Amino acid sequence: MDSSLPIAVLIPCYNEEAAIGRVVADFRRVLPRATIYVYDNNSRDRTREVALAAGAVVRSEPLQGKGHVVRRMFADVEAEIYVLVDGDATYDAESAPAMISALREGPLDMVNGARVTDIKEAYRPGHRFGNWMLTSIVRWIFGDRIKDMLSGYRVFSRRYVKSFPALAAGFETETELTVHALELRMPTAEIPTPYKDRPVGSVSKLNTFRDGFRILWMILVLVKEERPMLFFSFLALVLAVLSGGLAAPVITEFWTTGLVPRLPTAVLSMGLMILTFLSLACGLILDTVTRGRREMKRMRYLHVPALVPPNNGSSGPR
C-alpha cells in the first residue's frame, strides 16, 4: 500500500468514552501515516478528552445524529482516501490496510466492510434480521452488489466523498451511502471483516424498531427520488385495484337493472381511477427529472480526479 497518499480516518462519536481510546490507538498502529479525526456529537461523557489524549484531531458537530456528523466530516476533511468507522471498538482495525489496498488496486470508490461474527451479543438476532431484510430490499431495487448495507466500516475515494450529497440525519445514513454508490454505478467491493462486541461501559445507541423504521422510511424516500417510475407505478396499481374493486358491484348492478343506486361508490371509484392516471403521469415526468439529476450527479462525480492504481507507477490522483 502506498503510504504517501493522504489518508483520513473519520470516527463519529456520541458518548464513547469507554471505547474511543482503543479505536484511535488501533488505527494509529495499523495506519501510522493517517490523520485520525474524531467528531464528537454532543457527548455528555469524556469522549473528547479521551480522544485527544489518544492523539486524534477532535472536532464537534452540534446537530444530533450520525447523518449530520457524516455530512460535516465529508465537507471539512481533505484527503485522497477516507476510512469511516464507528467509535464503539466493534470493528477490526487490522482490516483497514486490506480495504485500502482493494480501493487503490481497483481502483474503486467504496469498499464495504461486511461484518462477520459468531458473538450474539455483538450482532443481536434482531439487528441481524433487520439488516438482512433492509439490505434485501435495497439489493432488489437498486442492485445486488452489497450484502451488509448497514455496516459502519467503509473506505471511500475522494471522488466518492466529494460527490456525496449527505441528506440523512441519523443512522439511515448507511442506506444513503450504499444507494449513492449503486445509483451512480460506482466501482465497489465488499470485504469480510471481524465484528466484536462492545467493551464494558459502552452502550449501543441503535434502537432496533425506531431506527429500523427510519431506515425503511429512508429506503422509500430514495425509491421515490431515484426510481420514481417504479414508485408511482406501484401506487397507480394499488389505486387501480381499489377503483376496480369498488366499481365491480356497481357495474354488475348496472348490467342487471340498468340503474346506478350506489352513486357515491361510483364517484369514488372514478376518482380513484383518475388518481391512477395522475400517478402514472407523475411517474413519467419525475423519471425524466431524475434522469437529469442523475446526470448532474454523475458529472460532479467525474469532476473529482480518480485514484491511479499503484501499478501505474504514480502515487497521486488522476
Secondary structure as a PSIPRED ss2 file (coil, helix, strand):
# PSIPRED VFORMAT (PSIPRED V4.0)

   1 M C   1.000  0.000  0.000
   2 D C   1.000  0.000  0.000
   3 S C   1.000  0.000  0.000
   4 S C   1.000  0.000  0.000
   5 L C   1.000  0.000  0.000
   6 P C   1.000  0.000  0.000
   7 I E   0.000  0.000  1.000
   8 A E   0.000  0.000  1.000
   9 V E   0.000  0.000  1.000
  10 L E   0.000  0.000  1.000
  11 I E   0.000  0.000  1.000
  12 P E   0.000  0.000  1.000
  13 C E   0.000  0.000  1.000
  14 Y C   1.000  0.000  0.000
  15 N C   1.000  0.000  0.000
  16 E C   1.000  0.000  0.000
  17 E C   1.000  0.000  0.000
  18 A C   1.000  0.000  0.000
  19 A C   1.000  0.000  0.000
  20 I H   0.000  1.000  0.000
  21 G H   0.000  1.000  0.000
  22 R H   0.000  1.000  0.000
  23 V H   0.000  1.000  0.000
  24 V H   0.000  1.000  0.000
  25 A H   0.000  1.000  0.000
  26 D H   0.000  1.000  0.000
  27 F H   0.000  1.000  0.000
  28 R H   0.000  1.000  0.000
  29 R H   0.000  1.000  0.000
  30 V H   0.000  1.000  0.000
  31 L C   1.000  0.000  0.000
  32 P C   1.000  0.000  0.000
  33 R C   1.000  0.000  0.000
  34 A C   1.000  0.000  0.000
  35 T E   0.000  0.000  1.000
  36 I E   0.000  0.000  1.000
  37 Y E   0.000  0.000  1.000
  38 V E   0.000  0.000  1.000
  39 Y E   0.000  0.000  1.000
  40 D E   0.000  0.000  1.000
  41 N C   1.000  0.000  0.000
  42 N C   1.000  0.000  0.000
  43 S C   1.000  0.000  0.000
  44 R C   1.000  0.000  0.000
  45 D C   1.000  0.000  0.000
  46 R C   1.000  0.000  0.000
  47 T H   0.000  1.000  0.000
  48 R H   0.000  1.000  0.000
  49 E H   0.000  1.000  0.000
  50 V H   0.000  1.000  0.000
  51 A H   0.000  1.000  0.000
  52 L H   0.000  1.000  0.000
  53 A H   0.000  1.000  0.000
  54 A H   0.000  1.000  0.000
  55 G C   1.000  0.000  0.000
  56 A C   1.000  0.000  0.000
  57 V E   0.000  0.000  1.000
  58 V E   0.000  0.000  1.000
  59 R E   0.000  0.000  1.000
  60 S E   0.000  0.000  1.000
  61 E C   1.000  0.000  0.000
  62 P C   1.000  0.000  0.000
  63 L C   1.000  0.000  0.000
  64 Q C   1.000  0.000  0.000
  65 G C   1.000  0.000  0.000
  66 K H   0.000  1.000  0.000
  67 G H   0.000  1.000  0.000
  68 H H   0.000  1.000  0.000
  69 V H   0.000  1.000  0.000
  70 V H   0.000  1.000  0.000
  71 R H   0.000  1.000  0.000
  72 R H   0.000  1.000  0.000
  73 M H   0.000  1.000  0.000
  74 F H   0.000  1.000  0.000
  75 A H   0.000  1.000  0.000
  76 D H   0.000  1.000  0.000
  77 V C   1.000  0.000  0.000
  78 E C   1.000  0.000  0.000
  79 A C   1.000  0.000  0.000
  80 E C   1.000  0.000  0.000
  81 I E   0.000  0.000  1.000
  82 Y E   0.000  0.000  1.000
  83 V E   0.000  0.000  1.000
  84 L E   0.000  0.000  1.000
  85 V C   1.000  0.000  0.000
  86 D C   1.000  0.000  0.000
  87 G C   1.000  0.000  0.000
  88 D C   1.000  0.000  0.000
  89 A C   1.000  0.000  0.000
  90 T C   1.000  0.000  0.000
  91 Y E   0.000  0.000  1.000
  92 D C   1.000  0.000  0.000
  93 A H   0.000  1.000  0.000
  94 E H   0.000  1.000  0.000
  95 S H   0.000  1.000  0.000
  96 A H   0.000  1.000  0.000
  97 P H   0.000  1.000  0.000
  98 A H   0.000  1.000  0.000
  99 M H   0.000  1.000  0.000
 100 I H   0.000  1.000  0.000
 101 S H   0.000  1.000  0.000
 102 A H   0.000  1.000  0.000
 103 L H   0.000  1.000  0.000
 104 R H   0.000  1.000  0.000
 105 E H   0.000  1.000  0.000
 106 G C   1.000  0.000  0.000
 107 P C   1.000  0.000  0.000
 108 L C   1.000  0.000  0.000
 109 D C   1.000  0.000  0.000
 110 M E   0.000  0.000  1.000
 111 V E   0.000  0.000  1.000
 112 N E   0.000  0.000  1.000
 113 G E   0.000  0.000  1.000
 114 A E   0.000  0.000  1.000
 115 R E   0.000  0.000  1.000
 116 V E   0.000  0.000  1.000
 117 T C   1.000  0.000  0.000
 118 D C   1.000  0.000  0.000
 119 I C   1.000  0.000  0.000
 120 K C   1.000  0.000  0.000
 121 E C   1.000  0.000  0.000
 122 A C   1.000  0.000  0.000
 123 Y C   1.000  0.000  0.000
 124 R C   1.000  0.000  0.000
 125 P H   0.000  1.000  0.000
 126 G H   0.000  1.000  0.000
 127 H H   0.000  1.000  0.000
 128 R H   0.000  1.000  0.000
 129 F H   0.000  1.000  0.000
 130 G H   0.000  1.000  0.000
 131 N H   0.000  1.000  0.000
 132 W H   0.000  1.000  0.000
 133 M H   0.000  1.000  0.000
 134 L H   0.000  1.000  0.000
 135 T H   0.000  1.000  0.000
 136 S H   0.000  1.000  0.000
 137 I H   0.000  1.000  0.000
 138 V H   0.000  1.000  0.000
 139 R H   0.000  1.000  0.000
 140 W H   0.000  1.000  0.000
 141 I H   0.000  1.000  0.000
 142 F H   0.000  1.000  0.000
 143 G C   1.000  0.000  0.000
 144 D C   1.000  0.000  0.000
 145 R C   1.000  0.000  0.000
 146 I C   1.000  0.000  0.000
 147 K C   1.000  0.000  0.000
 148 D C   1.000  0.000  0.000
 149 M C   1.000  0.000  0.000
 150 L C   1.000  0.000  0.000
 151 S C   1.000  0.000  0.000
 152 G C   1.000  0.000  0.000
 153 Y C   1.000  0.000  0.000
 154 R E   0.000  0.000  1.000
 155 V E   0.000  0.000  1.000
 156 F E   0.000  0.000  1.000
 157 S E   0.000  0.000  1.000
 158 R H   0.000  1.000  0.000
 159 R H   0.000  1.000  0.000
 160 Y H   0.000  1.000  0.000
 161 V H   0.000  1.000  0.000
 162 K C   1.000  0.000  0.000
 163 S C   1.000  0.000  0.000
 164 F C   1.000  0.000  0.000
 165 P C   1.000  0.000  0.000
 166 A C   1.000  0.000  0.000
 167 L C   1.000  0.000  0.000
 168 A C   1.000  0.000  0.000
 169 A C   1.000  0.000  0.000
 170 G C   1.000  0.000  0.000
 171 F C   1.000  0.000  0.000
 172 E C   1.000  0.000  0.000
 173 T H   0.000  1.000  0.000
 174 E H   0.000  1.000  0.000
 175 T H   0.000  1.000  0.000
 176 E H   0.000  1.000  0.000
 177 L H   0.000  1.000  0.000
 178 T H   0.000  1.000  0.000
 179 V H   0.000  1.000  0.000
 180 H H   0.000  1.000  0.000
 181 A H   0.000  1.000  0.000
 182 L H   0.000  1.000  0.000
 183 E H   0.000  1.000  0.000
 184 L C   1.000  0.000  0.000
 185 R C   1.000  0.000  0.000
 186 M C   1.000  0.000  0.000
 187 P C   1.000  0.000  0.000
 188 T E   0.000  0.000  1.000
 189 A E   0.000  0.000  1.000
 190 E E   0.000  0.000  1.000
 191 I E   0.000  0.000  1.000
 192 P E   0.000  0.000  1.000
 193 T E   0.000  0.000  1.000
 194 P E   0.000  0.000  1.000
 195 Y E   0.000  0.000  1.000
 196 K C   1.000  0.000  0.000
 197 D C   1.000  0.000  0.000
 198 R C   1.000  0.000  0.000
 199 P C   1.000  0.000  0.000
 200 V C   1.000  0.000  0.000
 201 G C   1.000  0.000  0.000
 202 S C   1.000  0.000  0.000
 203 V C   1.000  0.000  0.000
 204 S C   1.000  0.000  0.000
 205 K C   1.000  0.000  0.000
 206 L C   1.000  0.000  0.000
 207 N C   1.000  0.000  0.000
 208 T H   0.000  1.000  0.000
 209 F H   0.000  1.000  0.000
 210 R H   0.000  1.000  0.000
 211 D H   0.000  1.000  0.000
 212 G H   0.000  1.000  0.000
 213 F H   0.000  1.000  0.000
 214 R H   0.000  1.000  0.000
 215 I H   0.000  1.000  0.000
 216 L H   0.000  1.000  0.000
 217 W H   0.000  1.000  0.000
 218 M H   0.000  1.000  0.000
 219 I H   0.000  1.000  0.000
 220 L H   0.000  1.000  0.000
 221 V H   0.000  1.000  0.000
 222 L H   0.000  1.000  0.000
 223 V H   0.000  1.000  0.000
 224 K H   0.000  1.000  0.000
 225 E H   0.000  1.000  0.000
 226 E H   0.000  1.000  0.000
 227 R C   1.000  0.000  0.000
 228 P H   0.000  1.000  0.000
 229 M H   0.000  1.000  0.000
 230 L H   0.000  1.000  0.000
 231 F H   0.000  1.000  0.000
 232 F H   0.000  1.000  0.000
 233 S H   0.000  1.000  0.000
 234 F H   0.000  1.000  0.000
 235 L H   0.000  1.000  0.000
 236 A H   0.000  1.000  0.000
 237 L H   0.000  1.000  0.000
 238 V H   0.000  1.000  0.000
 239 L H   0.000  1.000  0.000
 240 A H   0.000  1.000  0.000
 241 V H   0.000  1.000  0.000
 242 L H   0.000  1.000  0.000
 243 S H   0.000  1.000  0.000
 244 G H   0.000  1.000  0.000
 245 G H   0.000  1.000  0.000
 246 L H   0.000  1.000  0.000
 247 A H   0.000  1.000  0.000
 248 A H   0.000  1.000  0.000
 249 P H   0.000  1.000  0.000
 250 V H   0.000  1.000  0.000
 251 I H   0.000  1.000  0.000
 252 T H   0.000  1.000  0.000
 253 E H   0.000  1.000  0.000
 254 F H   0.000  1.000  0.000
 255 W H   0.000  1.000  0.000
 256 T H   0.000  1.000  0.000
 257 T H   0.000  1.000  0.000
 258 G C   1.000  0.000  0.000
 259 L C   1.000  0.000  0.000
 260 V C   1.000  0.000  0.000
 261 P C   1.000  0.000  0.000
 262 R C   1.000  0.000  0.000
 263 L H   0.000  1.000  0.000
 264 P H   0.000  1.000  0.000
 265 T H   0.000  1.000  0.000
 266 A H   0.000  1.000  0.000
 267 V H   0.000  1.000  0.000
 268 L H   0.000  1.000  0.000
 269 S H   0.000  1.000  0.000
 270 M H   0.000  1.000  0.000
 271 G H   0.000  1.000  0.000
 272 L H   0.000  1.000  0.000
 273 M H   0.000  1.000  0.000
 274 I H   0.000  1.000  0.000
 275 L H   0.000  1.000  0.000
 276 T H   0.000  1.000  0.000
 277 F H   0.000  1.000  0.000
 278 L H   0.000  1.000  0.000
 279 S H   0.000  1.000  0.000
 280 L H   0.000  1.000  0.000
 281 A H   0.000  1.000  0.000
 282 C H   0.000  1.000  0.000
 283 G H   0.000  1.000  0.000
 284 L H   0.000  1.000  0.000
 285 I H   0.000  1.000  0.000
 286 L H   0.000  1.000  0.000
 287 D H   0.000  1.000  0.000
 288 T H   0.000  1.000  0.000
 289 V H   0.000  1.000  0.000
 290 T H   0.000  1.000  0.000
 291 R H   0.000  1.000  0.000
 292 G H   0.000  1.000  0.000
 293 R H   0.000  1.000  0.000
 294 R H   0.000  1.000  0.000
 295 E H   0.000  1.000  0.000
 296 M H   0.000  1.000  0.000
 297 K H   0.000  1.000  0.000
 298 R H   0.000  1.000  0.000
 299 M H   0.000  1.000  0.000
 300 R H   0.000  1.000  0.000
 301 Y H   0.000  1.000  0.000
 302 L H   0.000  1.000  0.000
 303 H H   0.000  1.000  0.000
 304 V C   1.000  0.000  0.000
 305 P C   1.000  0.000  0.000
 306 A C   1.000  0.000  0.000
 307 L E   0.000  0.000  1.000
 308 V C   1.000  0.000  0.000
 309 P C   1.000  0.000  0.000
 310 P H   0.000  1.000  0.000
 311 N H   0.000  1.000  0.000
 312 N H   0.000  1.000  0.000
 313 G C   1.000  0.000  0.000
 314 S C   1.000  0.000  0.000
 315 S C   1.000  0.000  0.000
 316 G C   1.000  0.000  0.000
 317 P E   0.000  0.000  1.000
 318 R C   1.000  0.000  0.000
